[in-house]
């Protein structure tokens, strides 16, 4: 007996997930391919290696530094770069090379904490606004617009004026500044993903919103967020240096690249090395973060990724 075909039974959430995974590359393989394509970009690869070296120096700063950050030697005041003091000494006889190394830990720690805070808070806001839309989107984005309307430096200074100076409060101030940036980037990326077939299929079989957001929406919306993270790290290091230079960030006697620039400002004609070496450390770190961000943008963009994987330019 022939008749109309019976409707197919609804797939279970597990079956839907399996179907979605079958149409996509496994995450581990995808990220292995991404690293391989990034290694083929010489500029991004060199920038990544230099950044890795700077991060290792920041992690093992006390082991690498030949002396402490505040070891004073009156007899060695304002000594130029030499074999004994590679970067010279400051007006108190402190070794600049050791202070630059130890300052890397302070500056990078503030930068990473600030971006991590902004990434978590901003991404959650962007996910909720982009996925639910309607009044949730309107309320959250208007709040982000209010924060975004303030000039970044003035907003950071306002937070520090309330909380007080210090490394921890500096990280909080910079993080507050970058929350709207991550919220906007995440929302825009989620808007392009939430109506995809695999998201609608998961929704149709009764998958929870949390599962859809964490298993399908966020992984596929991640590439722009990753690129924004790299770029924000560069500006966070620069912002920490600027706030410390103004006396609102890291406080003496703790070493910080921005604080060292402020201390060497008065000796720029007499002892150029006081400001030159911490300034070069900031320049090199920010440049490498930006170059790595450009490389990540290329390998995570679908069209560029296809061309690079096929050997095209």
N, C-alpha and C positions, 0 to 999 in steps of 0.2 A: 504494500500500500504506500503510495507516494503522496506527498503533501508538502506543505511549506517546511523548510528546514527549521529545526528546533533552535531557539536562541542559545548561544554559547553561554555556559555558566560564568558568573562573575569571577574574575581572578582574585585570588587572595592577595593581601599585601605582600606576602613573600614572593608570590608569582610575579606581581608587578615589579617589585624590586629586581627580580632576576631578569625580567624582560628589559628593564631599563639598563641594567648592567650589560646585557648582551649587546646592546646597540652602542655602548660607549666603551672606550678603552679602560682597562683596570687602572685605578688611580696610581698604583705604584709604577706601572709601565709608563703612564702618561708623564709622571714627574721625572722618571728616568730619561725619557725622551726630551723633556724640557731642559734638563741639565746638560744633555748632550748637545742640543742646539745652542744653548748659552755658551758652552765651551768652544763652539765654532765661531763665536763672535769674539775676535781678539781683544777689542776694547773692553767689552763687558767682562771677559775672563780675567784680564789683567786687573781691572778695577775690583773684581770680587776677591782675587788673591791678595791684593794690597789691603782691602778691608778686613779680610780674615787675619792678616798679620797685625793690623792695628787693634782688632778685638782681642787677639791673643796677648798682645802687649798690655792692654787694659786689664785683662783677667789676671795675668801674672806680673802686675806692675811692681809689687814689692820685692819679688824675686829678681826681676831684671834690673831695677834701679840700683846704681852703685852706691847711693847714699840716700838718707832720708830727705823728705821734702823741706824740712826746716832746720837742717844741720848748718849752723852758722860758722863761718871761718873769716874772722876780721882780716886776717892777713891776705886772703884771696879775693878781696872785694873788687868787683868790676874787672875781672880777668877775662880776656878775650878767649875765643875757642882755641883749644890746644889739645895735646895728647892726654893731659891729666883731666881736663874739663872739656869734653867734646863740643858742648854748646856754650862754653864760658860760664861765668858766675854773675850773680846780681849784686845789688848794692849792699847786701848783707853777707856776701860770700857763699850763698847757697848755689848748689850745682844746678844749672838750667836743664841739663840733659835729664837728670833725675826728676825734676819737677815737671818736665814735659811728659815723661813716661807716667808718672803718678797722676798727672792732670788728665791723661787719657781715660783713666778709670772713672774719674769724677764726671767729666763732660759726657762720655758715652753712656754712663749709667743714668744720668739725668735724661739724655735724649731717648734712650730705649724705654725708660719708665714712662715718659711723657707720651710717646707714640703708642705704647701698649695700652695705656689708659684711654687715649682717644680712640684707638682701634676698637676696643671692646665696647665702649659706650656708644660711639658713633655707628658701628656696624649693627648693633642691636636696634638702635633707633631707625637706621636706614632699612633694615629687614622688615620691621613692623610697618613702617610707612609705605614701603613699596609693595608688600604682600597684601596688606589689608585695604589700603587705599581709603577713599571716602573721608570721613571725618577724622580718622586716625592719621591719615596722611596730612590733612590740613592742619591739625593741631601740632603735630610733631615738627612739620616743616616750618610752620610760622615761628615756633620757638627757636629753631635753628637759624632762621632768617634774622631774628633779633640778635643772636650771638654773632652772626656773620656780619652784621651791620657795624659792629664796633671795630675800629682799627686793631690789628692783631697786637701790636706793641702796647697800646693803651689798655687793652683788655688784660694782657699779662701783668702789666704794672698795677692795674686795679686789684687783681687777685692777690698779688704780692703785698699790696698795701693793706689788705685785710688780714692775710695770713702771716705776713712778716717774711723777711728774707731767709734764704737757706736752700740747700740742694733739693730737699723733698718738696718744699713749697714751689720751687722753680719748676720742677717736673709737673706738679699739679697745674700751675699757671699755663705752661705750654700745652699740656694736654687739653685743658678747657678750650684753648684757642683752636685746636685742630679737631675737636668733636664735630662741628658742622661740616668740615671738609669730608671726613669719613662718612658722615650720615648722607650727604648728597651723592657721593660716589657709589655707596652701597645701594641707595634707593634707585638710582638710575640703572644700575646693573640688574637689580631685582626686577624692575619693570620689564626688562627684556627677556626675563626667564620665567616669570610666574605663569604665563599662558602657554608654555611649551607642552608638548604632548605628554611627556613623562610626568609632569606636574599635575596635569588634569587627570591622567590615569590614576595616579596615587590618590588624588582627591575623590575620584569616583568610587573607589573601593573602600573609602572610609578611613584612610590614613589620617592620623592626627596632624594638626598644623605644625607642631613641634618636629615631628618626624619628617614632614615635607620640607620644612625650612632647613633642617640640619643635614638631611640625606640627599636632597635634590637641588634646592634653591641655592643655598650658600656655596656648595662646591662648584657649581656652574657659574656663580656670580663672583667667584674669588679673584680671577685674573686682574681686573682693574683695581681691586682692593690691595692686592700684593704690590702692584706698581706704585700706587699711592703711598703705601707704607715705606717703600724705599726712598721716595722723594721726600716724604715727611720727616724721615730720619735725618736727612741732610739739613733741612730747615730747622729741625729741633736742636741739632748741635750748634747751628749758627745762632739760634735764638738764645740758647743757654750762654753762649759766649757774649752776646750783646747785653743780656741782663746782668751777667757777672761784671762786665766792663763798666756798666752803670752803677755797680755797687748794690744791685738788688738781688743778685743770684747767690752763687756760692760765696761764702764769707771767708776772709783770711783767718787763720794761716793755711787753710786747706788749699791745695793747688788746683787751679782750674785754668784752662787755656784763656778764657776771657779775662779772668782776674790777673793773669800774668801779663796780658796785653795792657791792662790798665796800669799795672805797676811799672811796666817798661816805657810807658808813654813819656814820662818826664826825663828819661835818659836816652831818647831817640838819637840825639846828636852825639852824645858821649859814648854810649854803649848800644849799638844797633842790634846786637844779638838778643837783648832782653825781650824785644817785641817780635823780632824776625822769626825765631824758631817756633814759638807757640802760634804765631800767625800762619806759618807754613803748615803746621799740624792741622789747624782748622781748615785751611784751603785744601789740603790733600784729602782729608776725610770727607768734606762736603762734595768735592769733585768726584770722588770714587762712588759715593752714594748716588749721585746724579747719573753717572755713566752706567752704573749697574741698573738703575731704574730704566734708562733708555733701552738697555739690552733686554730686560724683562718685558718691557712693552712690546718689543719686536717678536720675541719667542712666544708670548702668550696671546698675541693677536692671531685669530684663525687664518686670515689671508697671508700674513707674513710667515706664519708657522708652516703653511702649506708650501710656500715658495722655498723656504729654507730647508724643509725636509726633502724637497725634490731637487735641491742643489741650485735653485734659481736665485736671482738677486732682486 
